[in-house]
Amino acid sequence: MPVLHAKCIRKTPGLSILVHILVWGLYIIYEITLAGAISGKFAHFIDYLLHYSLYIGLFYFHCYRVLIPAGNAKRMKWVIVTVKVLLELLVLFCMNILIHLLLKDLDINSSWSASGSVFVYSNIYRGILILGASTGYWLILEFFKKTKRIHKMQYAGAFAEKEKEKLRGDMMKAEIDLLKSQINPHMLFNTLNFIYNEVRKIDKPVADHILSLSELMRFSLTGLNSDEKVYLIDELEYIEHYISLHCMRLPSHIVLIKKGLPSGLQLKIIPLILATIVENILQHGDLSKPGRRALLRMTNRRGHLTILSTNKIKQSHQSGHGIGLVNMERRLKLAYPNSHILEHGMHRSKYTLKLTINLN
């Protein structure tokens, strides 16, 4: 192994405090800006300060006080970890209520109302999002820690060939564990199922949204890689959950029309093609009013899939639809050479995309 590569590995185990601050800063600015642009108003600074302090604290507490101690034990006790996760979600819910009451005492309008199904769902969604991101961060730390230890032992030459084989096996196991934890996070899915069953007793619509979130995460995390194909029906179900959750969070007007796509259809497609188109509509489209609704029509005729989307562009939109469509075009050229046609562009303030693929 080249020495340069070994040096790079030694510098990789953790991220500096400056990088953490930069990443959190960019994420908070992006989220606040996007929410403010969509809703047309911004919350009070103290509102943002209290909520994001809570979220950041939960992120690092879950990683350093729950997962790292559990990972350092001789055997990971998933039952205890699951109980701690549920307690973290409960604490998050209670803290948000306290923040709401505090803001009310300070005569500050809170961005969330502490009552109703939207508040319950928002807390569950935010909690799962933060805990999931924290779990991913912990897995990365564990992976680099094991990789660094293995490389040190390899370059020190302190072990015989049998020990080196064992270390290589440990490294492979660490990589497999990381991959399996990323694509099949049983703990999160079990937690979601528990929350779904509990919330369903109180508010079935909110429970349905939790189920949609679970299915959305399941497809994203357990789906195949970008070079393999998924069933077209599964991809359609994914975007339906995606649209449903988006409209729950930010009211949007989008019409989805399907023709020639029965539930038993066996056609396959490279993943996240439809998701890229939908994401661009939701991100860049002006869907705030019924008169400006977006249209997404999908038609299948004997294996020839046609996707047509039209939507009005936001007035503040300037830079086009970003790199998502560029990457999609590149993947289409690799997967369907000479068997697809992609046309898209803007006329005045309206964006239109038409994609035809021969899936046979």
C-alpha positions in Angstrom: 0.0 0.0 0.0 1.5 3.4 -0.9 2.8 5.5 2.0 0.8 8.6 0.8 -2.5 6.6 1.2 -1.5 5.6 4.7 -0.8 9.2 5.7 -4.2 10.2 4.3 -5.9 7.5 6.4 -4.2 8.8 9.6 -5.6 12.2 9.0 -9.2 11.1 8.5 -10.6 9.8 11.8 -12.6 12.8 12.9 -13.8 16.1 11.6 -12.5 19.4 13.1 -14.7 21.6 15.2 -14.5 24.2 12.4 -15.9 21.8 9.9 -18.7 20.9 12.3 -19.6 24.6 12.8 -19.5 25.2 9.0 -21.7 22.2 8.2 -24.3 23.1 10.9 -24.2 26.7 9.8 -24.8 25.9 6.1 -27.6 23.5 7.1 -29.4 25.9 9.4 -29.1 28.8 6.8 -30.4 26.5 4.1 -33.4 25.3 6.1 -34.3 28.7 7.5 -34.0 30.4 4.1 -36.0 27.7 2.3 -38.8 27.7 4.9 -38.9 31.5 5.0 -39.0 31.7 1.2 -41.9 29.2 1.0 -43.9 30.6 3.9 -43.1 34.3 3.2 -42.0 35.0 6.8 -39.3 34.2 9.3 -39.5 33.2 13.0 -37.9 35.2 15.8 -34.1 34.7 16.4 -34.7 33.3 19.9 -37.1 30.7 18.3 -34.4 29.5 16.0 -31.7 29.6 18.7 -33.6 27.5 21.1 -34.8 24.9 18.6 -31.5 24.4 16.8 -29.6 24.3 20.0 -31.9 21.5 21.1 -31.4 19.6 17.8 -27.7 20.0 17.8 -27.5 18.8 21.4 -29.6 15.8 20.6 -27.4 14.9 17.6 -24.2 14.8 19.7 -25.8 13.3 22.8 -27.1 10.4 20.7 -23.7 9.8 19.1 -21.4 10.3 22.1 -23.6 9.3 25.1 -25.8 6.5 23.6 -24.1 4.9 20.5 -20.4 5.2 21.4 -20.7 3.6 24.9 -23.0 0.9 23.4 -20.5 0.3 20.6 -17.6 0.0 23.1 -19.3 -2.7 25.0 -18.4 -6.3 24.3 -21.8 -6.9 22.7 -24.2 -4.2 21.4 -27.4 -4.5 23.4 -30.0 -3.3 20.9 -32.9 -3.5 23.3 -31.3 -1.0 25.6 -30.3 1.3 22.7 -33.9 1.1 21.4 -35.3 2.1 24.8 -32.9 5.0 24.9 -33.9 6.2 21.4 -37.6 6.2 22.5 -36.6 8.2 25.6 -34.7 10.7 23.4 -37.7 11.2 21.2 -39.9 11.7 24.3 -37.4 14.3 25.7 -37.4 16.0 22.4 -41.2 16.2 22.4 -41.3 17.6 26.0 -38.5 20.1 25.3 -40.3 21.5 22.3 -43.4 22.0 24.4 -41.3 23.8 27.0 -39.7 26.0 24.3 -43.2 26.9 23.0 -44.3 27.9 26.5 -41.2 29.9 27.1 -41.6 31.8 23.8 -45.2 32.4 24.7 -44.1 34.0 28.0 -41.7 36.2 26.1 -44.6 37.2 23.8 -42.8 35.6 20.8 -44.8 33.8 18.2 -43.5 30.2 17.9 -42.9 28.6 14.5 -44.9 25.6 15.8 -48.1 25.3 17.6 -47.9 23.0 20.6 -51.1 21.3 19.8 -52.6 19.3 17.0 -51.4 16.5 14.8 -48.9 18.6 12.8 -46.9 19.3 16.0 -46.8 15.5 16.9 -45.8 14.6 13.4 -43.2 17.3 13.1 -41.5 16.2 16.3 -41.4 12.6 15.2 -40.1 13.5 11.8 -37.4 15.8 13.2 -36.4 13.3 15.9 -36.0 10.5 13.4 -34.1 12.8 11.0 -31.6 13.9 13.7 -31.1 10.4 15.2 -30.6 8.9 11.8 -28.0 11.5 10.9 -26.3 11.0 14.3 -26.3 7.3 13.7 -24.6 7.7 10.3 -22.0 10.1 11.8 -21.3 7.5 14.5 -20.9 4.7 11.9 -18.4 6.8 10.0 -16.4 7.5 13.2 -16.4 3.8 14.0 -15.3 2.9 10.5 -12.4 5.3 10.4 -11.3 4.3 13.9 -11.1 0.6 12.9 -9.4 1.5 9.6 -6.8 3.5 11.4 -6.0 0.8 13.9 -5.7 -1.8 11.1 -3.3 0.3 9.1 -1.2 1.1 12.1 -0.8 -2.6 12.8 -0.1 -3.4 9.2 2.7 -0.8 8.9 4.2 -1.6 12.3 4.7 -5.3 11.3 4.1 -6.5 14.8 1.9 -9.3 13.8 2.4 -12.5 11.9 0.5 -13.4 8.7 -2.2 -15.1 10.6 -2.9 -11.9 12.7 -2.9 -9.8 9.5 -5.5 -12.0 8.0 -7.6 -11.6 11.1 -7.2 -7.9 10.9 -8.2 -7.8 7.3 -11.2 -9.9 8.3 -12.1 -7.3 11.0 -11.8 -4.5 8.5 -14.1 -6.3 6.0 -16.5 -7.0 8.8 -16.4 -3.3 9.8 -17.2 -2.2 6.2 -20.0 -4.8 5.9 -21.4 -3.7 9.2 -21.3 -0.1 8.1 -23.0 -0.9 4.8 -25.6 -3.1 6.4 -26.3 -0.4 9.1 -26.7 2.2 6.3 -29.0 0.2 4.0 -30.9 -1.8 6.6 -31.2 0.2 9.9 -33.4 -2.2 11.8 -33.4 -0.1 14.9 -34.9 3.0 13.2 -37.5 0.9 11.3 -38.6 -0.9 14.5 -38.8 2.4 16.3 -40.9 3.9 13.5 -43.2 0.9 13.5 -43.6 1.2 17.3 -44.4 4.9 17.0 -46.9 4.2 14.1 -48.8 1.6 16.2 -49.0 4.0 19.2 -50.0 7.1 17.2 -52.6 5.2 15.2 -54.6 4.8 18.4 -54.8 8.5 18.7 -54.6 10.0 15.2 -54.8 7.8 12.1 -54.0 10.4 9.5 -50.7 11.2 11.3 -50.0 7.5 11.7 -50.4 7.1 7.9 -47.8 9.9 7.4 -45.5 8.1 9.7 -46.0 4.9 7.7 -45.2 6.9 4.5 -42.0 8.1 6.1 -41.0 4.6 7.0 -41.6 3.3 3.5 -39.8 6.3 2.0 -36.7 5.6 4.2 -36.9 1.9 3.5 -36.8 2.4 -0.3 -34.0 5.0 0.0 -31.8 2.9 2.4 -32.5 -0.6 1.1 -32.8 0.1 -2.6 -30.2 -1.1 -5.1 -27.3 1.0 -6.2 -27.4 3.4 -9.1 -26.1 0.7 -11.6 -28.9 -1.8 -10.8 -32.7 -1.6 -11.5 -35.8 -1.5 -9.4 -39.4 -2.3 -10.2 -41.1 0.7 -11.8 -44.1 0.2 -9.4 -41.8 0.5 -6.4 -40.3 3.7 -7.8 -43.8 5.1 -8.3 -44.8 4.2 -4.7 -41.7 5.9 -3.5 -42.5 9.2 -5.2 -46.1 9.0 -4.0 -44.9 8.8 -0.4 -42.4 11.6 -1.2 -45.1 13.9 -2.5 -47.4 13.1 0.4 -44.9 13.9 3.0 -43.8 17.1 1.3 -47.4 18.3 1.0 -47.9 17.5 4.7 -44.9 19.7 5.6 -45.4 22.5 3.0 -48.8 22.7 1.3 -48.3 22.2 -2.4 -50.5 21.6 -5.4 -49.3 18.8 -7.7 -51.4 16.4 -9.8 -50.1 12.9 -10.4 -51.6 11.0 -13.4 -50.8 7.4 -14.2 -51.9 5.4 -17.2 -50.9 1.8 -18.1 -49.3 1.2 -14.8 -51.1 -1.6 -13.0 -49.9 -2.9 -9.6 -48.6 -6.1 -11.0 -46.4 -4.5 -13.6 -43.0 -6.2 -13.9 -41.1 -3.5 -15.7 -37.8 -2.3 -14.2 -36.0 1.0 -14.3 -32.8 2.5 -12.9 -33.6 3.9 -9.5 -34.4 7.6 -8.6 -35.1 8.8 -12.1 -38.7 9.7 -11.2 -37.5 10.9 -7.8 -35.1 13.4 -9.5 -37.9 14.8 -11.6 -40.3 15.1 -8.7 -37.6 16.7 -6.5 -37.0 19.4 -9.1 -40.7 20.1 -9.3 -41.0 20.4 -5.5 -37.8 22.4 -5.1 -38.1 24.9 -8.0 -41.8 24.9 -8.8 -44.3 27.6 -7.7 -47.0 25.3 -6.2 -48.4 27.5 -3.6 -51.7 28.2 -5.3 -54.2 25.8 -7.0 -54.0 27.8 -10.2 -50.3 27.2 -10.3 -50.4 23.4 -9.7 -47.8 21.2 -11.2 -48.7 18.3 -13.5 -46.8 15.0 -13.6 -48.2 12.5 -16.1 -46.7 9.0 -16.6 -47.9 6.7 -19.4 -46.8 3.2 -20.2 -47.5 1.7 -23.6 -46.0 -1.8 -24.0 -42.8 -1.0 -22.2 -42.4 2.5 -23.6 -42.6 4.8 -20.6 -43.4 8.5 -21.1 -43.0 11.0 -18.3 -44.3 14.6 -18.8 -44.1 17.3 -16.2 -45.0 20.9 -16.3 -44.8 23.5 -13.5 -44.5 27.2 -13.0 -41.1 28.4 -11.9 -40.6 30.4 -8.7 -40.0 34.1 -9.4 -36.8 34.0 -7.3 -35.5 31.0 -9.4 -32.4 32.0 -11.5 -30.0 29.1 -11.8 -32.1 26.4 -13.6 -32.8 22.9 -12.2 -29.2 22.3 -10.9 -27.1 19.3 -11.2 -29.8 16.8 -10.5 -31.0 16.6 -14.1 -27.4 16.6 -15.4 -26.7 13.5 -13.4 -29.9 12.0 -14.5 -29.1 12.6 -18.2 -25.7 11.0 -17.7 -27.2 7.9 -16.1 -29.9 7.6 -18.8 -27.2 7.7 -21.5 -25.3 4.9 -19.8 -28.4 2.7 -19.0 -30.5 3.4 -22.1 -28.2 4.3 -25.0 -30.2 5.2 -28.1 -33.4 4.1 -26.4 -34.5 7.2 -24.6 -35.4 10.8 -25.5 -35.2 13.6 -22.9 -36.4 17.1 -23.7 -36.7 19.9 -21.2 -36.7 23.7 -21.1 -38.4 26.9 -20.0 -40.9 29.1 -21.9 -41.6 32.3 -20.1 -42.0 31.3 -16.5 -43.1 27.7 -17.2 -40.8 24.6 -17.1 -41.6 21.5 -19.1 -39.9 18.1 -19.2 -40.6 15.1 -21.3 -38.8 11.8 -21.0 -39.5 8.7 -23.1 -37.7 5.4 -22.3 -37.9 2.0 -23.9 -37.8 -0.2 -20.9 -37.9 -3.4 -22.9 
